[in-house]
Structure formats: structure tokens, C-alpha cells
Amino acid sequence: MISERRLPLAPVRQAHPGALTAKFFRGLGDATRVRVLRLLEDGERTVSELRAVIGIEQGRLSSHLACLRWCGFVATRRDGRRVYYSLRDPRVLRLLTLADEFLDEHGDHVDVCRVVARELAPARGAHPEQEDCDDRTD
């Protein structure tokens, strides 16, 4: 059975109309999380299965999975000691497909965007793979 966990905190609507949309895309704004979603396109997987393909430490992968779960992109199912992850909503894959199509035409522009590069630059001493979904509002 897919877990329908309650939200850990009460939702707070952002003051700016685009803030929630921006936060949604920050949840997708990490290459590891996008890779996880692509791997789940073929069906549910355990953390061990995902880790074997992605090749990062289990703790880092678990942080990314927690972000995807909190944002509602993935669901979990427990079977004994194993937890299986699956896509919660197929529209996420449609978004990724649209992104791929957009990047086919405009990828060079995205690649050289200095503003996004500055926002994605890791803080001194931080590891970008350790960044979780954040609560920043702009």
C-alpha cells in the first residue's frame, strides 16, 4: 500500500503568487533528484537499487528521497524491512519530457545563464548533493 503521510508542517501559502511555483521547481532543481525520478519511470525501486545505479552515499540519497517525498513527487511502500519508492504522479514525467524538449532548442541559453549558475553555486565547504528542499523565499 502506498503511504499517504501527513504533511510534517501545516502548509503556508507564499505571499508572492510565483513563490510556490518556484519552490516546486527547486524540488526538481537537483540533478540527483531528476535522475531518481527518471529511474522510477520504469517502476518502483528500493533505496539500495537506486544507490547501486546512482552511486552516492546512502545518507545523501535518503535526503534527496525525503525531499522528493515531502514535495509529493514520490510515494513509498513498505514490504517488511524494505521501502519501495515510486512516482506519485505521472505528470512529473511529463514535466521532465517538456524540459527535455525545451532544452533541445534552448539548452545553450540555459547552460550559459549566469544568474542560475550563481544560485546553484555551493556555499563554501558545502556539497551540492547534500542540499535538501529548502524553505527559502525570494
Sequence and secondary structure as in RCSB ss.txt:
>XXXX:A:sequence
MISERRLPLAPVRQAHPGALTAKFFRGLGDATRVRVLRLLEDGERTVSELRAVIGIEQGRLSSHLACLRWCGFVA
TRRDGRRVYYSLRDPRVLRLLTLADEFLDEHGDHVDVCRVVARELAPARGAHPEQEDCDDRTD
>XXXX:A:secstr
 B     SS     SSTTHHHHHHHHHT SHHHHHHHHHHTTS EEHHHHHHHH S HHHHHHHHHHHHHTTSEE
EEEETTEEEEEES THHHHHHHHHHHHHHHHHHHHHT HHHHHHHS  TT  GGG        
